[in-house]
Amino acid sequence: MSGVPYVQLGVREPGLRDALLAAAADVLADGGFIGGERVERFEARFAGLCGVAHGIGVGSGTDALVLALRALGIGPGDEVITAPNSFLASASAIALCGARPVLADVGDDFNLDPACVEAAIGERTRAILAVHLTGRPARLDALGDLARHHGLELIEDAAQAVGARLGDRPVGSFGRLGCFSLHPLKNLGAAGDAGIVVTDDARLADWLRRARNHGLRSRDEAEFWSLNSRLDALQAALLEVKLERLEAWTAARRWNARFYREALVDVVQVPDEPAGLHCVYHTFVIQSGRRDALRAHLDERGIETRVHYPVPIHLQPAASGLGYAKGDFPVAEAQAARIVSLPVWPGLTRADLEQVVEGIRSFHVGGH
Ligand SMILES: Cc1ncc(COP(=O)(O)O)c(C=O)c1O
């Protein structure tokens, strides 16, 4: 048995490697490292994929969130509601703007429970930051209704969900702003850190283009203080090459997910995919009451797994000032003790998938 790595970041496919090297060589040859046509072309294509008019490339998914919140004027005195089981950045971005992250529990789908969001809305609430965790669209219909009813902004943290759809509509197009990470581990990953904000709002797009570039409105005139968080042209050139393969990669992830679901549904809790959802399986998360023993059993067979994420945001030391305690978000906390992410990357072979399935079945059925 050869084992199964959780992920394979190196570029093994010769055709892809050649195309990436050629794209990088072009940038190195002409020296167009900052801004320019390559960045604009990638931004336009990415926005098109999301079904919106504008894409603004930035330095990371975290910066995408911070800048999106700032674009809406969110700052000190404001509250933004998000999920406690997300990656830290969903909450830290809110805090970095000077606003207060308010958390609401999630449902069986690992995404915000609209009833819990409604209960968390208060006087100071300005926005709902919906996370599409695991690559599964959040309950955007209900969250959109809540936002409209209470006069709140809806922002999407789509870091894990490029290409996911609710009905015919891609994620990133539901909120006023959609934020994506292009970190190497993501379904569409750069060769380093990168991110992008998408929106249909031309005014917000203009503001974001200045905000990622020192607040400059012309070469020499700064309108407001801001940071440097541009998408590198080198990354844009590589991402444009990879974008062409995204659909095929997503199809492979979805195929892997279906294989696992069918082969494991009788032994562990597997994620479902109700009609109308098109999930992209950034992670394939199963749940087991003996999670740690299961992981050890798989590890002995060379099958790598991860946990996304073992410590919910409200129990992080960084969140101590928010006043939350253990027990505040029972669903997220129970899930944190049971979840395990299986390898689901597009290059897995059928033999890899069978090996993972056999590892899990031998644990649960084999009396461990
Ligand atoms: C849900 C979520 N939000 C935000 C981020 C932050 O993105 P980045 O690592 O590109 O800053 C990530 C990725 O790590 C994520 O998974």
The ligand as a Tripos MOL2 file, in Angstrom:
@<TRIPOS>MOLECULE
LIG
   16    16     1     0     0
SMALL
NO_CHARGES

@<TRIPOS>ATOM
      1 C1        -13.3340   30.4130    4.6400 C.3       1 LIG1
      2 C2        -12.0350   31.1500    4.4660 C.ar      1 LIG1
      3 N1        -12.0160   32.4770    4.5870 N.ar      1 LIG1
      4 C3        -10.8870   33.1790    4.4050 C.ar      1 LIG1
      5 C4         -9.6990   32.5650    4.0970 C.ar      1 LIG1
      6 C5         -8.4620   33.3960    4.0000 C.3       1 LIG1
      7 O1         -7.8320   33.3260    2.7710 O.3       1 LIG1
      8 P1         -6.2420   33.5520    2.6490 P.3       1 LIG1
      9 O2         -5.5660   32.3970    3.2950 O.co2     1 LIG1
     10 O3         -6.0230   33.6160    1.1690 O.co2     1 LIG1
     11 O4         -5.9300   34.8540    3.3160 O.co2     1 LIG1
     12 C6         -9.6690   31.1750    3.9320 C.ar      1 LIG1
     13 C7         -8.4590   30.4420    3.5170 C.2       1 LIG1
     14 O5         -7.5240   30.1980    4.1420 O.2       1 LIG1
     15 C8        -10.8610   30.4420    4.1410 C.ar      1 LIG1
     16 O6        -10.8900   29.1130    4.0310 O.3       1 LIG1
@<TRIPOS>BOND
     1     1     2 1
     2     2     3 ar
     3     2    15 ar
     4     3     4 ar
     5     4     5 ar
     6     5     6 1
     7     5    12 ar
     8     6     7 1
     9     7     8 1
    10     8     9 2
    11     8    10 1
    12     8    11 1
    13    12    13 1
    14    12    15 ar
    15    13    14 2
    16    15    16 1
@<TRIPOS>SUBSTRUCTURE
     1 LIG1         1 GROUP 0 **** ****
